[in-house]
């Protein structure tokens, strides 16, 4: 049974607009929630995280929101840029060493 | 260079052959992981290791073997490669909740 779901395989957004990527999870016993970004032919790289005790974390154009009651995580990118085009994975961490990833959402930002 | 490196970057092998993918990290992170990335499946955990000589199965361990005699190395071996093991393999290390990934090994089994 999939514990982490990214229900949108792809998302297309116009440059300058907001990109919203979503992630749903089934188990409440997670300590941290992370987003990774992956370009073709490269490994995923860490983008932004949020602790389970918070509901928002902001870093420049990137903001992650956590709704624990809905078991929902989202990443907002404002404004979106063509260089943001990549695959985004949400990752849930229950404890050190216990990392679970979603299937990823491919974001395309069009000029 | 500091970081995590995988070798080879690309590998083509025949069905039934044994193949070993190498992973080396210079941070002395205690945790190391092997993932495979397939279309429609995202990143799936094959094996992970909490420390030298401690390994455990992940979501898709069948057909794979790992070892970790030294903290910095975590090789992944396909004992008898099958076409279904054609994939991109990523190694990662972690000292906390953030994982650091290698650039990946694209393995094709023909």
gemmi code that builds the backbone of each chain (N, CA, C; Angstrom):
import gemmi

chains = {
    "A": [
        ("UNK", (0.849, -1.178, 0.000), (0.000, 0.000, 0.000), (0.897, 1.245, 0.000)),
        ("UNK", (0.579, 2.160, -0.896), (1.433, 3.316, -1.060), (1.213, 4.293, 0.081)),
        ("UNK", (2.276, 4.661, 0.798), (2.149, 5.555, 1.926), (2.210, 7.007, 1.518)),
        ("UNK", (2.821, 7.273, 0.379), (2.976, 8.638, -0.102), (2.445, 8.706, -1.527)),
        ("UNK", (1.537, 9.632, -1.768), (0.932, 9.732, -3.095), (1.105, 11.127, -3.679)),
        ("UNK", (1.659, 11.165, -4.867), (1.668, 12.390, -5.659), (0.767, 12.097, -6.850)),
        ("UNK", (-0.437, 12.547, -6.774), (-1.467, 12.119, -7.727), (-1.360, 12.768, -9.094)),
        ("UNK", (-0.581, 13.832, -9.204), (-0.414, 14.476, -10.513), (0.947, 14.109, -11.086)),
        ("UNK", (0.974, 13.289, -12.129), (2.272, 12.922, -12.715), (2.955, 14.112, -13.380)),
        ("UNK", (2.162, 15.075, -13.836), (2.757, 16.214, -14.520), (1.937, 17.469, -14.258)),
        ("UNK", (2.623, 18.615, -14.441), (1.999, 19.914, -14.236), (2.673, 20.899, -15.176)),
        ("UNK", (1.865, 21.669, -15.870), (2.408, 22.677, -16.779), (1.933, 24.050, -16.325)),
        ("UNK", (2.888, 24.993, -16.212), (2.582, 26.326, -15.688), (3.281, 27.375, -16.550)),
        ("UNK", (2.668, 28.519, -16.660), (3.276, 29.613, -17.405), (4.286, 30.326, -16.511)),
        ("UNK", (5.368, 30.762, -17.120), (6.396, 31.505, -16.392), (5.776, 32.694, -15.658)),
        ("UNK", (6.189, 32.896, -14.401), (5.683, 34.014, -13.619), (4.481, 33.654, -12.752)),
        ("UNK", (3.812, 32.543, -13.102), (2.638, 32.119, -12.337), (3.062, 31.243, -11.166)),
        ("UNK", (2.084, 30.876, -10.359), (2.358, 30.000, -9.231), (2.282, 28.537, -9.658)),
        ("UNK", (3.225, 27.750, -9.158), (3.167, 26.290, -9.318), (2.815, 25.697, -7.959)),
        ("UNK", (1.866, 24.783, -7.950), (1.469, 24.114, -6.709), (1.565, 22.616, -6.912)),
        ("UNK", (2.456, 21.994, -6.158), (2.624, 20.558, -6.234), (2.111, 19.944, -4.938)),
        ("UNK", (1.394, 18.845, -5.066), (0.725, 18.261, -3.916), (1.203, 16.859, -3.583)),
        ("UNK", (1.045, 16.515, -2.321), (1.478, 15.209, -1.836), (0.547, 14.812, -0.689)),
        ("UNK", (0.040, 13.607, -0.723), (-0.815, 13.086, 0.333), (-0.162, 11.870, 0.967)),
        ("UNK", (-0.366, 11.710, 2.256), (0.222, 10.563, 2.928), (-0.812, 9.893, 3.816)),
        ("UNK", (-0.528, 8.646, 4.164), (-1.529, 7.867, 4.885), (-1.177, 7.646, 6.356)),
        ("UNK", (0.096, 7.691, 6.682), (0.541, 7.397, 8.038), (0.940, 8.685, 8.735)),
        ("UNK", (0.509, 8.876, 9.960), (0.788, 10.133, 10.661), (2.132, 10.164, 11.377)),
        ("UNK", (2.832, 9.040, 11.397), (4.037, 8.960, 12.220), (5.286, 9.392, 11.466)),
        ("UNK", (5.280, 10.603, 10.969), (6.450, 11.121, 10.279), (6.973, 12.358, 10.991)),
        ("UNK", (8.288, 12.495, 11.006), (8.913, 13.604, 11.707), (9.193, 14.799, 10.811)),
        ("UNK", (9.591, 14.503, 9.580), (9.942, 15.563, 8.646), (9.355, 15.259, 7.281)),
        ("UNK", (9.109, 16.347, 6.565), (8.582, 16.241, 5.208), (9.492, 17.077, 4.321)),
        ("UNK", (9.965, 16.472, 3.242), (10.932, 17.149, 2.390), (10.479, 17.127, 0.945)),
        ("UNK", (10.952, 18.114, 0.211), (10.800, 18.122, -1.241), (12.179, 18.060, -1.878)),
        ("UNK", (12.286, 17.201, -2.895), (13.502, 17.074, -3.677), (13.180, 17.453, -5.118)),
        ("UNK", (14.198, 17.955, -5.778), (14.090, 18.359, -7.168), (15.065, 17.517, -7.971)),
        ("UNK", (14.623, 17.060, -9.137), (15.500, 16.225, -9.948), (15.473, 16.664, -11.403)),
        ("UNK", (16.680, 16.976, -11.905), (16.846, 17.248, -13.323), (17.241, 15.951, -14.034)),
        ("UNK", (16.987, 15.864, -15.341), (17.378, 14.674, -16.089), (18.876, 14.389, -15.954)),
        ("UNK", (19.221, 13.119, -15.840), (20.607, 12.645, -15.772), (21.343, 13.133, -14.519)),
        ("UNK", (20.587, 13.581, -13.514), (21.206, 13.968, -12.257), (20.468, 13.290, -11.107)),
        ("UNK", (21.127, 13.229, -9.951), (20.449, 12.713, -8.776), (19.528, 13.759, -8.173)),
        ("UNK", (18.537, 13.339, -7.390), (17.670, 14.309, -6.704), (18.483, 15.166, -5.751)),
        ("UNK", (18.072, 16.416, -5.612), (18.711, 17.307, -4.656), (17.647, 17.893, -3.731)),
        ("UNK", (18.032, 18.081, -2.506), (17.133, 18.610, -1.485), (16.716, 20.029, -1.845)),
        ("UNK", (15.433, 20.324, -1.645), (14.930, 21.652, -1.962), (14.483, 22.401, -0.711)),
        ("UNK", (13.564, 21.822, 0.023), (13.012, 22.482, 1.204), (12.377, 21.433, 2.091)),
        ("UNK", (12.311, 21.717, 3.381), (11.733, 20.754, 4.311), (10.823, 21.457, 5.304)),
        ("UNK", (10.069, 20.644, 6.036), (9.239, 21.168, 7.115), (9.134, 20.117, 8.206)),
        ("UNK", (9.230, 20.560, 9.426), (9.072, 19.666, 10.558), (7.594, 19.383, 10.788)),
        ("UNK", (7.317, 18.262, 11.394), (5.919, 17.891, 11.644), (5.243, 18.806, 12.659)),
        ("UNK", (6.028, 19.614, 13.366), (5.425, 20.498, 14.365), (5.081, 21.871, 13.783)),
        ("UNK", (5.408, 22.085, 12.518), (5.112, 23.350, 11.857), (4.068, 23.146, 10.767)),
        ("UNK", (3.511, 24.256, 10.293), (2.564, 24.145, 9.186), (3.010, 24.931, 7.945)),
        ("UNK", (4.116, 25.651, 8.051), (4.599, 26.412, 6.902), (6.084, 26.650, 7.045)),
        ("UNK", (6.782, 26.561, 5.905), (8.187, 26.931, 5.862), (8.468, 27.577, 4.516)),
        ("UNK", (9.148, 28.714, 4.570), (9.367, 29.500, 3.361), (10.857, 29.693, 3.119)),
        ("UNK", (11.254, 29.585, 1.860), (12.646, 29.808, 1.480), (12.644, 30.432, 0.102)),
        ("UNK", (12.715, 31.755, 0.089), (12.715, 32.456, -1.192), (11.417, 32.249, -1.945)),
        ("UNK", (11.519, 31.746, -3.164), (10.325, 31.531, -3.987), (9.561, 30.262, -3.593)),
        ("UNK", (10.129, 29.482, -2.706), (9.560, 28.180, -2.367), (8.932, 28.197, -0.970)),
        ("UNK", (7.709, 27.700, -0.882), (7.021, 27.587, 0.391), (6.396, 26.204, 0.484)),
        ("UNK", (6.613, 25.563, 1.603), (5.984, 24.257, 1.829), (4.932, 24.410, 2.924)),
        ("UNK", (3.772, 23.840, 2.679), (2.670, 23.864, 3.625), (2.363, 22.437, 4.070)),
        ("UNK", (2.103, 22.302, 5.361), (1.754, 21.002, 5.911), (0.405, 21.090, 6.616)),
        ("UNK", (-0.518, 20.266, 6.184), (-1.834, 20.166, 6.817), (-1.940, 18.767, 7.416)),
        ("UNK", (-1.641, 18.674, 8.712), (-1.572, 17.356, 9.345), (-2.942, 16.710, 9.460)),
        ("UNK", (-3.965, 17.488, 9.670), (-5.293, 16.899, 9.814), (-5.745, 16.272, 8.495)),
        ("UNK", (-5.356, 16.883, 7.392), (-5.712, 16.345, 6.074), (-4.641, 15.410, 5.540)),
        ("UNK", (-3.514, 15.302, 6.241), (-2.367, 14.492, 5.790), (-1.968, 14.919, 4.386)),
        ("UNK", (-1.740, 16.194, 4.259), (-1.475, 16.782, 2.951), (-0.305, 17.746, 3.038)),
        ("UNK", (0.563, 17.637, 2.042), (1.747, 18.479, 1.930), (1.717, 19.141, 0.567)),
        ("UNK", (2.078, 20.421, 0.516), (2.128, 21.077, -0.787), (3.355, 21.959, -0.887)),
        ("UNK", (3.812, 22.130, -2.122), (4.941, 23.003, -2.432), (4.446, 24.081, -3.378)),
        ("UNK", (4.663, 25.342, -2.991), (4.293, 26.470, -3.825), (5.559, 27.129, -4.349)),
        ("UNK", (5.593, 27.383, -5.634), (6.715, 28.078, -6.252), (6.162, 29.345, -6.886)),
        ("UNK", (6.621, 30.500, -6.361), (6.133, 31.782, -6.859), (7.275, 32.802, -6.931)),
        ("UNK", (7.532, 33.431, -8.093), (6.973, 33.091, -9.384), (7.731, 31.922, -10.005)),
        ("UNK", (7.062, 31.155, -10.803), (7.710, 30.027, -11.467), (8.639, 30.519, -12.573)),
        ("UNK", (9.755, 29.803, -12.727), (10.738, 30.159, -13.746), (11.025, 28.925, -14.612)),
        ("UNK", (11.438, 29.117, -15.842), (11.739, 27.950, -16.703), (12.759, 27.004, -16.084)),
        ("UNK", (13.698, 27.526, -15.320), (14.697, 26.689, -14.653), (14.134, 25.804, -13.563)),
        ("UNK", (12.872, 26.046, -13.196), (12.216, 25.201, -12.204), (11.687, 23.911, -12.823)),
        ("UNK", (11.721, 23.825, -14.126), (11.225, 22.623, -14.810), (12.077, 21.427, -14.402)),
        ("UNK", (11.447, 20.472, -13.763), (12.145, 19.308, -13.210), (11.091, 18.355, -12.661)),
        ("UNK", (11.544, 17.232, -12.148), (10.649, 16.324, -11.435), (10.806, 16.597, -9.948)),
        ("UNK", (9.684, 16.745, -9.258), (9.691, 17.032, -7.836), (9.157, 15.824, -7.066)),
        ("UNK", (9.935, 15.407, -6.084), (9.540, 14.280, -5.237), (9.264, 14.789, -3.829)),
        ("UNK", (8.162, 14.362, -3.248), (7.994, 14.598, -1.822), (8.540, 13.381, -1.084)),
        ("UNK", (9.073, 13.635, 0.082), (9.705, 12.583, 0.868), (9.293, 12.734, 2.323)),
        ("UNK", (8.961, 11.637, 2.930), (8.557, 11.641, 4.331), (9.578, 10.861, 5.142)),
        ("UNK", (9.942, 11.413, 6.258), (10.956, 10.807, 7.109), (10.340, 10.465, 8.450)),
        ("UNK", (10.307, 9.182, 8.760), (9.754, 8.747, 10.044), (10.827, 8.796, 11.111)),
        ("UNK", (12.007, 8.413, 10.713), (13.140, 8.451, 11.628), (14.380, 8.418, 10.766)),
        ("UNK", (15.515, 8.628, 11.348), (16.729, 8.629, 10.552), (16.868, 7.281, 9.853)),
        ("UNK", (17.009, 7.345, 8.550), (17.133, 6.131, 7.782), (15.850, 5.624, 7.195)),
        ("UNK", (14.746, 6.163, 7.594), (13.460, 5.693, 7.098), (12.832, 6.762, 6.213)),
        ("UNK", (13.269, 6.794, 4.933), (12.821, 7.801, 3.981), (11.910, 7.147, 2.962)),
        ("UNK", (10.769, 7.770, 2.752), (9.814, 7.256, 1.767), (9.547, 8.353, 0.746)),
        ("UNK", (9.522, 7.980, -0.529), (9.332, 8.951, -1.599), (8.035, 8.696, -2.346)),
        ("UNK", (7.464, 9.772, -2.837), (6.350, 9.674, -3.757), (6.863, 9.355, -5.152)),
        ("UNK", (5.921, 9.217, -6.107), (6.311, 8.859, -7.470), (6.829, 10.035, -8.275)),
        ("UNK", (6.633, 11.235, -7.777), (7.144, 12.401, -8.454), (6.120, 13.091, -9.331)),
        ("UNK", (6.298, 14.403, -9.491), (5.488, 15.218, -10.396), (6.436, 15.975, -11.306)),
        ("UNK", (6.232, 15.836, -12.603), (7.073, 16.551, -13.568), (6.494, 17.923, -13.822)),
        ("UNK", (7.229, 18.949, -13.446), (6.807, 20.332, -13.634), (7.444, 20.902, -14.891)),
        ("UNK", (6.627, 21.483, -15.731), (7.114, 22.181, -16.921), (6.679, 23.630, -16.823)),
        ("UNK", (7.641, 24.537, -16.828), (7.350, 25.967, -16.780), (7.644, 26.552, -18.158)),
        ("UNK", (6.601, 27.053, -18.781), (6.740, 27.530, -20.157), (6.990, 29.030, -20.193)),
        ("UNK", (7.965, 29.460, -21.024), (8.275, 30.894, -21.116), (7.112, 31.677, -21.713)),
    ],
    "B": [
        ("UNK", (37.373, 14.586, -4.203), (36.283, 15.557, -4.057), (35.289, 15.061, -3.025)),
        ("UNK", (34.812, 15.980, -2.213), (33.815, 15.612, -1.215), (32.496, 15.328, -1.887)),
        ("UNK", (31.746, 14.393, -1.314), (30.434, 14.125, -1.859), (30.165, 12.647, -1.960)),
        ("UNK", (29.245, 12.318, -2.819), (28.867, 10.931, -3.018), (28.978, 10.619, -4.508)),
        ("UNK", (29.700, 9.579, -4.830), (29.941, 9.244, -6.219), (29.531, 7.808, -6.503)),
        ("UNK", (28.977, 7.627, -7.691), (28.573, 6.308, -8.152), (29.371, 5.925, -9.383)),
        ("UNK", (29.661, 4.648, -9.496), (30.319, 4.158, -10.704), (29.845, 2.749, -11.013)),
        ("UNK", (29.738, 2.424, -12.300), (29.878, 3.327, -13.440), (28.654, 4.212, -13.609)),
        ("UNK", (28.703, 5.174, -14.487), (27.526, 5.996, -14.781), (26.577, 5.259, -15.718)),
        ("UNK", (27.131, 4.467, -16.602), (26.329, 3.699, -17.549), (26.889, 2.281, -17.629)),
        ("UNK", (25.967, 1.317, -17.731), (26.387, -0.076, -17.799), (25.379, -0.859, -18.622)),
        ("UNK", (25.893, -1.637, -19.570), (25.066, -2.572, -20.310), (25.575, -3.969, -19.992)),
        ("UNK", (24.680, -4.847, -19.613), (25.091, -6.205, -19.279), (24.080, -7.189, -19.844)),
        ("UNK", (24.474, -8.445, -19.855), (23.599, -9.483, -20.388), (22.836, -10.169, -19.264)),
        ("UNK", (21.694, -10.680, -19.623), (20.882, -11.438, -18.677), (21.696, -12.578, -18.071)),
        ("UNK", (21.603, -12.714, -16.759), (22.308, -13.785, -16.062), (23.677, -13.395, -15.523)),
        ("UNK", (24.199, -12.295, -15.968), (25.517, -11.845, -15.505), (25.403, -11.225, -14.118)),
        ("UNK", (26.505, -11.278, -13.374), (26.591, -10.578, -12.106), (27.139, -9.171, -12.355)),
        ("UNK", (26.502, -8.210, -11.725), (26.901, -6.812, -11.898), (26.996, -6.150, -10.527)),
        ("UNK", (28.025, -5.354, -10.326), (28.156, -4.610, -9.076), (28.216, -3.123, -9.373)),
        ("UNK", (27.348, -2.384, -8.702), (27.329, -0.932, -8.793), (27.994, -0.387, -7.532)),
        ("UNK", (28.885, 0.574, -7.741), (29.657, 1.086, -6.614), (29.118, 2.427, -6.132)),
        ("UNK", (29.260, 2.651, -4.831), (28.859, 3.920, -4.228), (29.856, 4.281, -3.141)),
        ("UNK", (30.336, 5.521, -3.208), (31.343, 5.977, -2.257), (30.977, 7.360, -1.763)),
        ("UNK", (31.012, 7.564, -0.435), (30.742, 8.892, 0.114), (31.878, 9.298, 1.033)),
        ("UNK", (32.129, 10.624, 1.054), (33.280, 11.138, 1.799), (32.875, 11.847, 3.091)),
        ("UNK", (31.578, 11.865, 3.411), (31.140, 12.603, 4.598), (31.142, 11.783, 5.880)),
        ("UNK", (31.336, 10.474, 5.766), (31.204, 9.573, 6.915), (29.777, 9.537, 7.453)),
        ("UNK", (28.801, 9.743, 6.578), (27.404, 9.601, 6.977), (27.142, 8.163, 7.402)),
        ("UNK", (26.345, 8.026, 8.437), (26.085, 6.679, 8.945), (25.124, 5.915, 8.034)),
        ("UNK", (24.119, 6.595, 7.503), (23.128, 5.913, 6.686), (23.462, 6.004, 5.205)),
        ("UNK", (23.262, 4.884, 4.515), (23.372, 4.852, 3.064), (22.225, 4.044, 2.485)),
        ("UNK", (21.850, 4.406, 1.258), (20.653, 3.829, 0.642), (20.913, 3.513, -0.832)),
        ("UNK", (20.171, 2.540, -1.334), (20.096, 2.296, -2.764), (18.633, 2.384, -3.180)),
        ("UNK", (18.387, 3.204, -4.217), (17.064, 3.340, -4.799), (17.140, 2.995, -6.285)),
        ("UNK", (16.014, 2.587, -6.826), (15.896, 2.486, -8.267), (14.743, 3.381, -8.717)),
        ("UNK", (14.941, 4.014, -9.872), (13.921, 4.899, -10.397), (13.406, 4.340, -11.705)),
        ("UNK", (12.118, 4.100, -11.745), (11.459, 3.578, -12.930), (10.248, 4.430, -13.232)),
        ("UNK", (9.954, 4.548, -14.521), (8.805, 5.348, -14.943), (7.539, 4.828, -14.282)),
        ("UNK", (6.803, 5.730, -13.663), (5.554, 5.332, -13.023), (5.701, 4.811, -11.607)),
        ("UNK", (6.942, 4.655, -11.170), (7.161, 4.128, -9.822), (7.933, 5.079, -8.919)),
        ("UNK", (8.513, 6.102, -9.465), (9.288, 7.020, -8.646), (10.548, 6.365, -8.110)),
        ("UNK", (10.904, 6.712, -6.892), (12.094, 6.166, -6.243), (11.676, 5.065, -5.277)),
        ("UNK", (12.193, 3.880, -5.523), (11.864, 2.758, -4.639), (13.120, 2.263, -3.944)),
        ("UNK", (13.018, 2.078, -2.655), (14.163, 1.685, -1.839), (14.463, 0.202, -2.018)),
        ("UNK", (15.715, -0.101, -2.317), (16.139, -1.487, -2.507), (16.709, -2.024, -1.193)),
        ("UNK", (17.744, -1.369, -0.691), (18.379, -1.716, 0.573), (18.863, -0.433, 1.225)),
        ("UNK", (19.052, -0.504, 2.532), (19.691, 0.595, 3.222), (20.592, 0.044, 4.327)),
        ("UNK", (21.438, 0.915, 4.800), (22.405, 0.530, 5.818), (22.502, 1.633, 6.867)),
        ("UNK", (22.414, 1.244, 8.117), (22.483, 2.220, 9.206), (23.917, 2.468, 9.661)),
        ("UNK", (24.806, 1.559, 9.332), (26.217, 1.684, 9.737), (26.970, 0.541, 9.072)),
        ("UNK", (28.269, 0.552, 9.214), (29.070, -0.549, 8.665), (28.584, -1.863, 9.263)),
        ("UNK", (28.449, -2.845, 8.400), (28.029, -4.197, 8.761), (26.580, -4.308, 9.192)),
        ("UNK", (25.796, -3.237, 8.989), (24.365, -3.287, 9.301), (23.586, -2.911, 8.054)),
        ("UNK", (22.855, -3.864, 7.497), (22.056, -3.600, 6.303), (20.653, -4.136, 6.501)),
        ("UNK", (19.721, -3.588, 5.739), (18.341, -4.039, 5.866), (17.629, -3.861, 4.536)),
        ("UNK", (16.607, -4.681, 4.336), (15.862, -4.659, 3.088), (14.938, -3.458, 3.029)),
        ("UNK", (14.757, -2.988, 1.801), (13.777, -1.952, 1.550), (12.544, -2.532, 0.891)),
        ("UNK", (11.972, -1.760, -0.006), (10.713, -2.146, -0.639), (10.881, -3.223, -1.709)),
        ("UNK", (11.997, -3.177, -2.462), (12.181, -4.086, -3.597), (13.554, -4.751, -3.566)),
        ("UNK", (13.844, -5.607, -2.588), (15.199, -6.155, -2.432), (15.514, -7.405, -3.256)),
        ("UNK", (14.474, -8.051, -3.809), (14.708, -9.335, -4.462), (15.639, -9.199, -5.670)),
        ("UNK", (16.651, -10.079, -5.708), (17.600, -10.086, -6.814), (18.821, -9.223, -6.577)),
        ("UNK", (18.869, -8.581, -5.425), (19.979, -7.681, -5.087), (20.667, -8.125, -3.802)),
        ("UNK", (21.952, -7.822, -3.723), (22.733, -8.086, -2.519), (23.563, -6.843, -2.217)),
        ("UNK", (23.684, -6.501, -0.951), (24.515, -5.366, -0.556), (25.480, -5.808, 0.526)),
        ("UNK", (26.502, -4.997, 0.695), (27.458, -5.187, 1.776), (27.949, -3.814, 2.191)),
        ("UNK", (28.441, -3.736, 3.414), (29.010, -2.465, 3.875), (30.090, -2.769, 4.909)),
        ("UNK", (31.250, -3.083, 4.395), (32.378, -3.391, 5.272), (33.042, -2.110, 5.780)),
        ("UNK", (32.911, -1.018, 5.020), (33.444, 0.274, 5.426), (32.338, 1.314, 5.372)),
        ("UNK", (32.393, 2.290, 6.248), (31.358, 3.319, 6.322), (31.162, 4.020, 4.993)),
        ("UNK", (32.259, 4.250, 4.251), (32.169, 5.086, 3.061), (31.696, 4.368, 1.805)),
        ("UNK", (31.661, 3.047, 1.826), (31.313, 2.301, 0.612), (30.070, 1.451, 0.816)),
        ("UNK", (29.245, 1.410, -0.228), (28.001, 0.634, -0.134), (27.699, 0.056, -1.524)),
        ("UNK", (28.377, -1.011, -1.908), (28.148, -1.587, -3.232), (26.842, -2.371, -3.316)),
        ("UNK", (26.252, -2.335, -4.495), (25.012, -3.072, -4.770), (25.317, -4.091, -5.862)),
        ("UNK", (25.008, -5.350, -5.597), (25.285, -6.416, -6.555), (23.998, -7.058, -7.050)),
        ("UNK", (23.901, -7.179, -8.367), (22.840, -7.956, -8.976), (23.442, -9.317, -9.258)),
        ("UNK", (22.989, -10.319, -8.556), (23.635, -11.629, -8.620), (23.457, -12.286, -9.987)),
        ("UNK", (22.296, -12.143, -10.568), (22.021, -12.710, -11.890), (21.030, -11.761, -12.562)),
        ("UNK", (21.583, -10.846, -13.333), (20.775, -9.743, -13.853), (19.612, -10.223, -14.719)),
        ("UNK", (18.479, -9.552, -14.567), (17.299, -9.822, -15.391), (16.873, -8.528, -16.082)),
        ("UNK", (16.115, -8.653, -17.140), (15.685, -7.461, -17.894), (14.853, -6.520, -17.020)),
        ("UNK", (14.141, -7.072, -16.069), (13.328, -6.223, -15.188), (14.180, -5.348, -14.267)),
        ("UNK", (15.465, -5.623, -14.214), (16.356, -4.803, -13.409), (16.981, -3.658, -14.199)),
        ("UNK", (16.568, -3.546, -15.450), (16.942, -2.359, -16.221), (16.307, -1.146, -15.564)),
        ("UNK", (17.133, -0.191, -15.172), (16.634, 0.929, -14.383), (17.762, 1.952, -14.191)),
        ("UNK", (17.410, 3.047, -13.544), (18.413, 3.991, -13.082), (18.538, 3.806, -11.573)),
        ("UNK", (19.742, 3.595, -11.115), (19.993, 3.307, -9.709), (20.664, 4.514, -9.048)),
        ("UNK", (20.118, 4.895, -7.907), (20.672, 6.009, -7.149), (21.117, 5.540, -5.775)),
        ("UNK", (22.303, 5.966, -5.422), (22.818, 5.767, -4.087), (22.654, 7.081, -3.335)),
        ("UNK", (22.412, 7.002, -2.036), (22.267, 8.201, -1.221), (22.872, 7.954, 0.149)),
        ("UNK", (23.229, 9.048, 0.808), (23.700, 8.951, 2.187), (22.991, 10.001, 3.023)),
        ("UNK", (22.983, 9.779, 4.327), (22.271, 10.688, 5.214), (22.874, 10.638, 6.604)),
        ("UNK", (22.943, 11.845, 7.209), (23.357, 11.919, 8.607), (22.216, 12.428, 9.473)),
        ("UNK", (21.153, 12.837, 8.833), (19.982, 13.347, 9.558), (18.752, 12.987, 8.776)),
        ("UNK", (17.897, 13.964, 8.529), (16.700, 13.647, 7.762), (16.844, 13.967, 6.290)),
        ("UNK", (17.888, 14.705, 5.916), (18.123, 15.035, 4.513), (19.055, 14.018, 3.891)),
        ("UNK", (18.706, 13.541, 2.704), (19.540, 12.589, 1.988), (20.264, 13.287, 0.844)),
        ("UNK", (21.477, 12.828, 0.584), (22.300, 13.359, -0.498), (22.497, 12.242, -1.512)),
        ("UNK", (22.171, 12.530, -2.761), (22.170, 11.506, -3.793), (23.379, 11.603, -4.709)),
        ("UNK", (23.795, 10.442, -5.202), (24.752, 10.397, -6.281), (24.075, 10.722, -7.604)),
        ("UNK", (24.875, 10.725, -8.676), (24.349, 11.113, -9.979), (23.615, 9.976, -10.684)),
        ("UNK", (23.709, 8.789, -10.134), (22.954, 7.686, -10.706), (23.774, 6.798, -11.630)),
        ("UNK", (23.340, 5.570, -11.747), (23.903, 4.615, -12.701), (22.761, 4.098, -13.560)),
        ("UNK", (22.894, 4.299, -14.860), (21.874, 3.788, -15.774), (22.286, 2.398, -16.207)),
        ("UNK", (21.539, 1.396, -15.771), (21.845, -0.006, -16.073), (20.846, -0.554, -17.066)),
        ("UNK", (21.377, -1.146, -18.121), (20.538, -1.797, -19.122), (20.906, -3.270, -19.167)),
        ("UNK", (19.920, -4.125, -19.006), (20.135, -5.572, -19.069), (19.508, -6.077, -20.368)),
        ("UNK", (20.353, -6.656, -21.203), (19.871, -7.103, -22.526), (19.826, -8.633, -22.604)),
    ],
}
model = gemmi.Model(1)
for chain_id, residues in chains.items():
    chain = gemmi.Chain(chain_id)
    for i, (resn, *xyz) in enumerate(residues, 1):
        res = gemmi.Residue()
        res.name, res.seqid = resn, gemmi.SeqId(i, " ")
        for name, pos in zip(("N", "CA", "C"), xyz):
            atom = gemmi.Atom()
            atom.name, atom.element = name, gemmi.Element(name[0])
            atom.pos, atom.b_iso = gemmi.Position(*pos), 0.0
            res.add_atom(atom)
        chain.add_residue(res)
    model.add_chain(chain)
structure = gemmi.Structure()
structure.add_model(model)
structure.setup_entities()
